[in-house]
Structure formats: C-alpha cells, structure tokens
Amino acid sequence: MPPKGGNPAHMLEMARSLKGRVHAVNITDGSRAVLRMSSLAASVLLAQEGIEPICQMACRDRNAIGLQGDLMGAQALGIRNILALTGDPIKAGDHPQAKAVFELESVRLLQLIHKLNAGCDFNDKLLTDGATEFFVGAAIDPQCGSWSGLQRRFERKLAAGAEFFQSQLISDFDRLEKFMTQLAVGCNKPVLAGIFLLKSAKNAQFINRCVPGVQIPDHIIDRLERAADPLQEGVLIAAEQVKQARQLCQGVHVMAVKREDLIPQILDLAGVTPLQN
C-alpha cells in the first residue's frame, strides 16, 4: 500500500521484509477509492530497492490520454508489470465528492496496453518514440455470483492480452477449484489466488459487510473470536489457505494490509521456501 503523504519510509520498510521471499510486490492504485501516493511513483521507489513491482493501473481517475501518458512514463522508468483494473467506485472512498472518469474499463485498458506494446496509441497512430514492453495482468473473481458473467469476462480479458490473473480475496476454495478446472484449464496463463490476512473477527465481519461477493465462513470467524491472539490465528489461517491454493492454481497473491511484514511468517508456516538467487 503506497503512503498517504510524501514519505515512503513505512512502505519501503514493509517491502524490504519481502525481499527474497516473493517474486513481486503488488502496488495498489487508489484501492477502495482512498487517496494514496501514485502507484507508479511507489513502484519506481520499490524497483530502486531491488524489489520487482506490479504496478496497478485503474481507469477510475484518468481518461485515455492520462492512462497512456502514465504507461509511457512507466516504460521509461523501467516498470514492466502492469495490473489493469477498472477501479473501485468513488463513493466507496474518502473523496466521495470527486468526479469519476471511467472512460475505459479493464478490458479496454488491456486492449490499449496491447496496442502500446505493438507500437501504436489507442487511436492506432504510430508511437514515434518506441513501443512499450509491458507484461500485463488482470483481476478475476471466481466467487462472482454469475458463472456465465465470470466466464465472459475471463474470456474477454484473455482475448485482450492478459498474461496473468490475480483473484479477489478467496473464501470459497470449492469455487476456486471449479474456476480452475472448468474455465482456466488450458489457458496457459498463471492464476494467483487472493489470500487475505484476517486480523480479528471484527475485521472478518467488516469484510462480509463491505466487500461484495466475499463471505468469510462462520467457522473462520469463530476461530478468530476464540483465539487468545487473533492476529496470530489470522496468520495460521492465511498459511492454511496458501497451502490450499497451491494445490489448485499457479501461485498466491497475499494481502496483509499494513502488516506486510507478517507475510514471510505466513509463507514459512505454509512451507513456502525462500527464493533461490
């Protein structure tokens, strides 16, 4: 999570704890429509620390000109991994009076990036100063209420050039297995399951109230309520879920908001060994 302000010290401290343990670090772009430092600036700071960033790029706050300008800037600054997102609605965040853009959404953003990689802008005009070279991913939600809608969006994102997929928070692993065996099978694109560190029963209940499509099971909430140390219980639960996910898909996207320093412990408990140099 980028800082809310101009001092990146805490973000960099959290990220340094992940060196040698993860392949890349995902940098949010105004997640939940809450004001934070630019994901592009934060990604460059992490890259300078030797940490490979995945820079989120959301359509909520920029039109096609702004998105292309930021993407060309990312290319010049050495950022290559982009996660193309539509973006959360303005009303969900801390500036509900702000004006949303949404000229594009995630599929059209993927198409735009495909064109930039081919050396053209969104209007099919030549990029006179060089094409981009992005490795671009997209989000998926295997727990989407509409199976046909999930299939349609997944296929459109594949056709638009998505090279990898990060899922939303997974609480139903049967649904993840169904997605992997019925929709993602044979696509040859890695799927990373979203694993969320629950810090308390209250945290889980908040997610159930406020995050569409996610329902933390009662038995998980009960474990957190009974635990003498709810945060440590959340670490154990996350580690168990990492183990489950690794049996179903190609990787995990661990979300430990403001406690990224606990991710190495989660990985240790899940049996995920440090990366080889």
C-alpha positions in Angstrom: 0.0 0.0 0.0 1.5 3.4 -1.0 1.8 6.0 1.7 -0.8 8.7 2.3 1.7 11.5 2.1 5.1 12.1 0.6 7.2 10.0 2.9 7.6 6.4 1.7 9.6 5.1 4.6 7.0 2.7 6.1 6.1 1.3 2.7 9.8 0.6 1.9 10.3 -0.9 5.4 7.4 -3.3 4.7 8.6 -4.1 1.2 12.2 -4.8 2.3 10.9 -7.6 4.6 9.7 -9.4 1.5 13.0 -9.4 -0.4 14.0 -13.0 -1.3 10.5 -14.3 -0.3 8.2 -13.2 -3.1 8.6 -12.8 -6.9 6.9 -9.4 -7.0 5.1 -6.9 -4.9 1.7 -5.5 -5.9 1.3 -1.8 -5.7 -2.3 -0.6 -5.3 -3.7 2.4 -7.3 -6.2 4.2 -5.1 -7.7 1.0 -3.7 -11.2 1.5 -2.3 -11.0 5.0 -3.9 -8.9 6.1 -0.9 -6.2 8.7 -1.6 -2.7 7.4 -1.7 0.6 8.1 -3.4 0.7 7.3 -7.1 1.2 3.6 -7.7 3.6 4.5 -10.5 5.8 6.6 -8.2 5.6 3.9 -5.5 6.6 1.2 -8.0 9.7 3.2 -9.1 10.7 3.5 -5.4 10.4 -0.2 -4.9 12.3 -1.0 -8.1 15.1 1.2 -6.8 15.3 -1.1 -3.8 15.7 -4.2 -5.9 12.0 -5.3 -5.4 10.1 -6.1 -8.6 6.8 -4.2 -8.6 3.4 -5.0 -10.2 2.0 -1.5 -10.8 -1.8 -1.4 -10.7 -3.3 0.9 -13.2 -7.0 1.8 -12.7 -9.4 3.6 -15.1 -11.4 5.5 -12.4 -9.2 8.6 -12.2 -7.8 9.0 -15.8 -9.0 9.3 -19.3 -7.3 7.5 -22.2 -4.8 10.3 -22.6 -3.8 10.2 -18.9 -3.6 6.4 -18.9 -1.4 6.3 -22.0 0.8 9.1 -20.6 1.4 7.3 -17.3 2.0 4.0 -19.1 4.7 5.5 -21.4 6.2 7.1 -18.3 6.2 3.7 -16.6 8.1 2.2 -19.6 10.7 5.0 -19.5 11.2 4.4 -15.7 11.7 0.7 -16.1 8.4 -0.6 -14.9 7.2 -3.6 -16.9 4.5 -5.4 -14.8 1.0 -3.8 -15.0 -2.2 -5.0 -13.4 -5.1 -3.5 -15.5 -8.1 -2.6 -13.4 -11.4 -0.8 -13.7 -11.1 0.7 -10.2 -13.4 1.0 -7.2 -16.3 3.4 -7.2 -15.7 6.9 -5.9 -18.5 6.7 -3.4 -16.6 3.9 -1.6 -13.7 6.1 -0.7 -12.6 9.2 1.2 -13.3 11.8 -1.5 -17.0 10.9 -2.4 -17.4 14.4 -4.0 -14.6 13.7 -6.5 -15.5 13.2 -10.2 -15.0 9.7 -11.6 -13.7 9.3 -15.1 -14.2 5.6 -16.2 -13.7 6.4 -19.9 -12.3 2.9 -20.1 -12.7 -0.2 -18.1 -10.3 -3.1 -17.5 -10.9 -5.0 -20.8 -10.4 -1.8 -22.9 -7.4 -0.9 -20.8 -5.9 -4.3 -21.7 -6.6 -3.6 -25.3 -4.9 -0.2 -25.0 -1.8 -1.7 -23.5 -1.7 -4.3 -26.2 -1.7 -1.5 -28.8 1.1 0.3 -26.9 3.1 -2.9 -26.9 2.6 -3.1 -30.7 3.8 0.4 -31.2 0.5 2.3 -31.6 -1.6 4.5 -29.5 -5.3 4.0 -28.7 -6.2 5.7 -32.0 -3.9 3.3 -33.9 -1.4 6.1 -34.5 2.3 5.2 -34.6 4.3 5.7 -31.4 7.2 7.7 -32.9 9.5 7.2 -29.9 9.2 3.5 -29.4 6.7 0.8 -28.3 6.2 -0.3 -24.7 7.1 -3.8 -23.4 4.6 -4.5 -20.6 3.7 -7.8 -19.0 0.1 -7.2 -18.2 -2.3 -8.9 -15.9 -6.0 -8.7 -14.9 -8.2 -9.3 -12.0 -10.7 -12.2 -11.7 -13.4 -13.1 -9.1 -14.1 -16.8 -9.1 -16.8 -16.2 -6.4 -18.7 -14.0 -8.8 -22.5 -14.6 -8.5 -22.9 -15.1 -12.2 -20.9 -18.0 -13.6 -21.7 -17.0 -17.2 -20.7 -13.4 -16.4 -17.4 -14.7 -14.9 -16.7 -16.8 -18.0 -17.5 -14.0 -20.4 -15.2 -11.5 -18.6 -12.4 -14.0 -18.2 -12.5 -14.9 -21.9 -12.6 -11.2 -22.9 -9.6 -10.5 -20.7 -7.7 -13.4 -22.3 -8.5 -12.2 -25.8 -7.4 -8.6 -24.8 -4.0 -9.9 -23.9 -3.9 -10.6 -20.2 -0.8 -12.7 -19.4 -1.6 -13.5 -15.8 -4.6 -13.2 -13.4 -4.8 -12.2 -9.7 -8.0 -13.2 -8.0 -10.0 -11.2 -5.4 -10.0 -12.4 -1.8 -10.8 -16.2 -1.9 -13.0 -17.5 0.9 -14.7 -20.4 -1.1 -12.0 -22.8 -2.3 -14.5 -25.1 -3.9 -15.4 -22.2 -6.1 -11.8 -21.6 -6.9 -11.3 -25.2 -7.9 -14.4 -25.0 -10.2 -12.9 -22.0 -11.9 -9.6 -23.6 -12.3 -10.9 -26.9 -13.7 -13.8 -25.5 -15.8 -12.7 -22.1 -17.1 -8.9 -21.6 -16.6 -7.9 -25.1 -17.6 -5.8 -25.0 -20.8 -5.4 -21.2 -20.9 -1.7 -21.4 -20.1 -1.9 -18.2 -18.1 -0.9 -18.3 -14.4 -3.7 -17.6 -11.8 -2.7 -16.2 -8.4 -5.3 -16.8 -5.7 -6.0 -13.9 -3.4 -5.2 -14.7 0.3 -6.1 -12.1 2.8 -4.7 -11.8 6.3 -7.6 -11.5 8.7 -6.6 -9.7 11.9 -9.6 -10.3 14.0 -13.2 -11.5 14.0 -14.3 -7.8 13.7 -12.1 -7.5 10.6 -13.7 -10.6 9.0 -17.2 -9.3 9.8 -16.3 -5.9 8.2 -15.3 -7.7 5.0 -18.5 -9.6 5.0 -20.5 -6.4 5.3 -18.4 -4.2 2.9 -16.7 -6.4 0.2 -19.2 -7.5 -2.4 -19.0 -11.2 -3.3 -17.0 -12.3 -0.3 -18.4 -14.3 2.6 -15.9 -15.3 5.3 -17.3 -18.6 6.7 -18.7 -18.6 10.2 -16.1 -21.2 11.3 -13.3 -18.9 10.4 -14.9 -16.0 12.4 -15.4 -18.3 15.3 -11.7 -19.3 15.3 -10.7 -15.7 15.4 -13.2 -14.9 18.2 -12.0 -17.8 20.4 -8.3 -17.1 19.8 -6.1 -15.7 22.6 -4.1 -13.9 19.9 -6.5 -13.2 16.9 -3.7 -11.8 14.7 -1.6 -14.9 15.1 -4.6 -17.0 14.4 -5.2 -15.0 11.3 -1.6 -15.8 10.3 -2.3 -19.5 10.8 -5.5 -19.3 8.7 -3.7 -17.5 5.9 -1.0 -20.1 5.9 -3.6 -22.9 5.6 -5.2 -21.1 2.7 -1.9 -20.7 0.9 -1.5 -24.5 1.2 -5.0 -25.0 -0.3 -4.4 -22.5 -3.1 -1.1 -24.1 -4.1 -2.9 -27.3 -4.8 -5.3 -25.6 -7.2 -3.5 -22.8 -9.1 -0.1 -21.4 -10.0 0.5 -19.0 -7.1 -0.9 -16.7 -4.5 -1.4 -13.0 -4.0 -1.0 -12.5 -0.3 -2.8 -9.3 1.0 -1.7 -8.4 4.5 -2.8 -4.7 4.6 -0.4 -2.6 6.8 1.2 -5.9 8.1 3.2 -7.0 5.1 6.0 -7.8 7.5 4.0 -10.9 8.5 4.0 -12.4 5.0 7.3 -14.2 5.5 5.9 -15.9 8.6 2.8 -16.9 6.6 5.0 -18.4 3.9 7.1 -20.2 6.4 4.1 -21.8 8.0 2.7 -22.7 4.6 6.0 -24.4 3.7 7.0 -21.9 1.0 10.8 -21.7 1.0 12.8 -18.6 0.2 13.6 -17.9 -3.4 16.8 -19.0 -4.9 19.0 -16.3 -6.2 
